[in-house]
Amino acid sequence: YEGTGTLKKNDGTVIYKGDFAKGKYEGKGVLYTDDGKVVYEGEFKDGAKDGAGKSYSTKNGNLIYEGDCKNGQKDGNGKEYDESTGKLTYEGEFKNGKREGNGRLYNLTTEKVLYEGEFKNGKISGNGTTYDETTGEILYEGEYKNGKKEGSGRDYNPNTGQLIFEGEYKNGKKEGSGKTYS
């Protein structure tokens, strides 16, 4: 197929509406579930999600992702939303479908930033800051590896914001040199 059109199943159910090139989705289009719900709207290249787009839950139709895709996966800048509440859970960079680069995690209840910093292969890794989910005060700033404190960092009192420890961490625990403040 070439040009703009609608792809339907034998029973007449619409699967895709949009642009085609060489028989594949190409350009702007909308993908549908078997029961007619929009599952993705945005750009395609060579039959896959590629470029800016929005993905929706097949359960309730809520927006679950908005941003860039490449080869059918999240890639580039985007926002993830909780499937059941529709609230923002993450905004930042992706690579090959995983959180990669700089981003922010949000608390679903308070909608405050929980973590801001680097991600690697879908996990908190690199430099970042963790915040108290209620007060928004800084709890920790420093280095992480696979979601745990690792390397140099600083702990803060969640009630006062005062520095309480500065030093080294390994596998999430204080280790080696450091200074405790009172």
Secondary structure by P-SEA (a helix, b strand, c coil): ccccccccccccccccbbbbccccccccbbbbccccccccbbbbccccccccbbbbbccccccccbbbbccccccccbbbbcccccccccbbbbccccccccbbbbcccccccccbbbbccccccccbbbbcccccccccbbbbccccccccbbbbcccccccccbbbbccccccccccccc
